């Protein structure tokens, strides 16, 4: 179902606000993303609380450290029971292999390529001379070879990724902005309809829903747009 491809980012400051959103949206949405802001504030208990509602959780921590540390963190996330977890593919093949070896069979490990807020200027600042889409493809191929289950990219890289890696792995995209929403700090974004039409498996949507005065109305508008 189309609605199962939408993942709402719980980019809020407290457990109370997060669970309020889950309760409001649970009849419309089955998948929620917990990122650094909420996880840092509330810890693993917020993951357990969202899972207890019957919802699925994408734990978006973008792990990036020495291979052993990342592997142990992946194990911990597996024990929590999350459905998806992110690591940074720029950590290199040894780190990615350590992570994939440590994951539980039922948890998808997604590799972040280039952040959707990044531009070619951002890459130059850290010594990378490639174009953004070339860097995305390079890291995606590294991830596939190291056993990753999926990649995270901007919607503008979906078609190139599909051309290079086919249907071997999942593609989750962030930088999604409905036609009626402000882009904010996203530089490489698309509407939900455009992203799914290009071949995304999952689309993560945050502020257009969570900052809306009536989040359930925002979700309804998105679902209507997709239908």
PyMOL commands that set and color helices and strands:
alter all, ss='L'
color gray80, all
select helices_A, chain A and resi 2-5+15-25+36-42+44-51+67-80+89-91+93-102+120-125+132-145+155-165+192-198+207-210+215-226
alter helices_A, ss='H'
color red, helices_A
select strands_A, chain A and resi 6-9+31-34+56-63+84-88+108-112+150-154+170-174+202-205
alter strands_A, ss='S'
color yellow, strands_A
deselect
rebuild
show_as cartoon
